[in-house]
């Protein structure tokens, strides 16, 4: 996802037009990230809206494009966590499929397997998987975005990979079966 340094600087200076442009170019990506974590379309859209509102309120803190994504992912993940904390205990989000509503339904069976496996992950493990495997952040960038130490991210990511590998019993989303050296991303 490319966001120009000029737009980030203009947003930081309070330029409304630049914020609108930033919103339009990153909206789908923000909703997708929230959706992968929350597994609910309505919650994902509301969470993304809240995150953009927080970004707008704190836009003066934006300085560099290099830190924008880590900062924004942290806002997204923290807002998603707040949403989970506010959920009613009887909500059953684990039965909601992880099929992206904006894409065609290709390999639906495979996606359903991934959805079921993702449902077995804790919130923190899902965040680690979404940031590293779905959004292609480095482990260091993902740790910063989640507000964790690198070791904590690696622990959660490796635990999630083991769960996914066990449940999927095949190569999928960059996970292979466990070997002597541990689970490897392909």
C-alpha positions in Angstrom: 0.0 0.0 0.0 1.7 3.2 -1.2 1.0 6.4 0.7 3.2 9.2 -0.5 5.4 11.1 2.0 3.8 14.3 0.7 0.3 13.2 1.7 1.4 12.1 5.2 3.2 15.5 5.7 0.1 17.4 4.5 -2.1 15.4 6.8 0.2 16.2 9.7 -0.1 19.9 8.9 -3.9 19.7 9.0 -4.7 19.6 5.3 -8.3 18.3 5.0 -7.9 17.4 1.3 -4.9 15.3 2.1 -6.7 13.5 4.9 -9.5 12.7 2.5 -7.1 11.4 0.0 -5.3 9.3 2.6 -8.7 7.9 3.8 -9.7 7.0 0.2 -6.5 5.2 -0.5 -6.2 3.3 2.7 -9.9 2.6 3.6 -10.2 -0.9 2.1 -6.9 -2.0 3.5 -7.9 -0.8 7.0 -11.3 -2.5 6.8 -9.6 -5.7 5.6 -7.1 -5.7 8.5 -9.9 -5.1 11.0 -12.0 -7.8 9.4 -9.2 -10.4 9.6 -8.8 -9.7 13.3 -12.5 -9.3 14.3 -14.0 -11.7 11.8 -17.1 -9.6 11.5 -17.8 -7.2 8.6 -19.9 -4.7 10.5 -17.4 -4.6 13.5 -14.5 -4.2 11.0 -16.1 -1.2 9.3 -17.0 0.5 12.6 -13.5 -0.2 14.0 -11.9 1.2 10.8 -14.0 4.3 11.1 -13.0 4.7 14.8 -9.4 4.3 13.9 -9.6 6.9 11.2 -11.2 9.3 13.7 -8.4 8.7 16.1 -5.9 9.2 13.2 -7.7 12.5 12.4 -7.7 13.7 16.0 -3.9 12.9 16.4 -2.9 13.8 12.8 -0.4 16.5 14.1 1.7 13.6 15.4 2.3 12.3 11.8 5.7 13.1 10.6 7.2 10.4 8.4 5.8 8.0 5.9 8.2 5.3 7.3 6.4 5.4 10.7 2.9 5.9 9.4 2.0 2.3 8.8 3.3 1.1 12.1 1.5 3.9 13.9 -1.8 3.3 12.0 -1.6 -0.5 12.5 -1.2 0.1 16.2 -4.3 2.3 16.1 -6.2 -0.4 14.2 -5.2 -3.3 16.4 -5.9 -1.3 19.7 -9.3 -0.2 18.4 -10.1 -3.8 17.4 -9.1 -4.9 20.9 -11.4 -2.3 22.4 -14.2 -3.6 20.2 -13.6 -7.2 21.4 -13.6 -6.0 25.0 -17.0 -4.3 24.5 -18.6 -7.3 22.8 -21.4 -9.1 24.6 -20.3 -12.4 25.9 -22.9 -14.4 24.0 -21.7 -13.1 20.6 -20.5 -16.0 18.4 -17.9 -14.6 16.1 -16.1 -17.9 15.5 -18.8 -19.1 13.0 -18.3 -16.1 10.7 -16.2 -17.1 7.7 -12.9 -15.3 6.9 -13.8 -14.9 3.2 -13.0 -11.3 2.1 -16.3 -9.8 1.0 -14.5 -7.5 -1.5 -12.9 -10.4 -3.4 -14.3 -13.2 -5.6 -15.1 -16.5 -4.0 -12.1 -18.5 -5.2 -11.0 -21.5 -3.3 -13.9 -21.1 -0.9 -13.3 -24.5 0.8 -9.7 -23.6 1.5 -10.7 -20.2 2.9 -13.2 -21.9 5.1 -10.5 -24.2 6.5 -8.3 -21.1 7.2 -11.3 -19.4 8.8 -11.9 -22.3 11.1 -8.3 -22.5 12.0 -8.1 -18.7 12.6 -11.1 -19.1 14.9 -9.0 -21.2 17.2 -6.4 -18.5 17.7 -6.4 -16.0 20.5 -6.8 -12.3 19.7 -3.1 -11.7 20.1 -2.2 -14.7 17.9 -4.6 -13.5 15.2 -3.1 -10.0 15.3 0.4 -11.4 14.9 -0.8 -13.6 11.9 -2.7 -10.7 10.3 0.2 -8.2 10.5 2.9 -10.6 9.4 1.3 -13.1 7.0 -1.6 -11.1 5.6 -0.2 -7.5 5.6 3.5 -8.6 4.9 5.0 -6.6 7.8 8.4 -7.7 9.0 8.4 -9.1 12.5 10.0 -6.0 13.8 7.4 -3.7 12.2 4.6 -5.9 13.4 5.9 -5.9 17.0 6.1 -2.1 16.9 2.6 -1.8 15.4 1.1 -4.1 18.0 3.1 -2.4 20.9 4.9 -5.6 21.8 8.5 -6.6 22.2 9.9 -8.5 19.3 10.2 -11.7 21.4 6.5 -11.5 22.4 5.5 -11.2 18.7 7.7 -14.1 17.7 6.3 -16.3 20.5 2.7 -15.5 19.5 3.4 -15.9 15.8 5.1 -19.2 16.2 2.3 -20.5 18.5 -0.3 -19.4 15.8 1.7 -21.1 13.1 1.7 -24.3 15.1 -2.0 -24.2 15.6 -2.6 -23.3 11.9 -0.3 -26.0 10.7 -1.9 -28.6 12.9 -5.4 -27.6 11.9 -4.8 -27.2 8.2 -2.6 -30.3 7.8 -1.2 -28.8 4.6 0.7 -25.8 3.3 -1.5 -22.7 3.5 -1.0 -19.0 4.1 2.7 -19.4 4.3 2.7 -22.1 7.0 4.3 -25.6 6.6 4.3 -28.6 8.9 6.6 -28.5 11.9 10.1 -29.8 11.3 13.2 -30.1 13.5 13.9 -26.4 13.1 10.3 -25.3 13.8 7.6 -24.1 11.6 8.8 -22.2 8.6 7.1 -19.6 6.4 7.2 -20.5 2.7 
